């Protein structure tokens, strides 16, 4: 009986530990829009400042980037590679605005 109780306690503890690691913040519609706009503003500022390290750190390993007039970039490695190429470009961005419509 004690062994059975111990096994149940270990399984419950394990499951609770796993569930705590994957906590995702839930947003209401307006909160989500505010959060997205905040991230867009951080990204725009980083692009204007030429801070490619910050822009690439905003992506997860399976991230997708949709650069204007270029093919889609799939994965953080592709995004970092493109950012490294952009660093070499002497052009300075004078205006960069990200707009979420939904």
N, C-alpha and C positions, 0 to 999 in steps of 0.2 A: 504494500500500500504506500509506504514511504517512497519507494523507488518511482512508482507511478506519479505521485504528487510532485516529486523532484523533476521528472521528465516534463510534466505539464508546465511547471514553473519556468523551466529553461526555455521551452518552446515559446511561451508567452513573452518572456523577456527578450528573446531573439526577435520575435515579430514586432514588438514595440520598438526595439532599437532600429530595425530596418525602416519602419514607418517614419521615424523621427528624422532620418537622413534625407528623405525625399519630400520634405515639406515645401509646398509651392504656395506662394502668397496669392490669395484670391482678391481680385479687384472688381469693383462695380464698373459699369460702363464709363462713367465720368472719371473715376479714379484711373482706369486703364488708359483712357485718352490722355490724362494729365501725365501719367508715367511715360507713355510713349513720346509725348511732346518734350518731356524733360530729357529723355535719352537722345531724341533728335537734336535738341539744342546743344547737348554735350558733344555729340558727333560733329555738328556743324562748327562749333568753336574749335575742336581739335583739328578739323580739316583746315580751317582758316589759319590756325597757328602752325600748321605743318607738323602736328604731333601725331605721327603715324603709329607710334607705339600705343597710344591711348585708343586710337580708332581700331586697331587690330585686336586689342585686348577686350573690346566690347563684343567680340564674336566667340562663340563656342566652337569646338572642333568640327562640328557638322554644320556650321553657319553657311548662309548663302548671302551673297552680295549682288545687287543689281545695278552695276555702274551704268551711267548714261552713255549711250552710243557704243557700248561694248558688250560682248557676250557675258552671260551670267557667270559668276565665280562661285564654285561649289567647294566648301571646306575651308577651314582656317588657313591651311598651307597655301592654297591658291590666293586667298585674300592677302596674306602676308607677302607673297611673291609679288603681287600687283603693287602693294604699298611700297615695297623696296624699289620697284621700277619708278614709281611716282616720286620718290625721294630724289632721284637723279634728275628729274625734270626741273629746269630753272624757273618755270612758270609759277607765279604766286597766285593763289586763289584770292580774288577780291570780293567775291560774294558766294555764299553757299547756304541755301535754305532747304530744309527738309520739311515737307508738308504731308501730314496724314489726313486723308479725306474720310476715312471710316472710323 
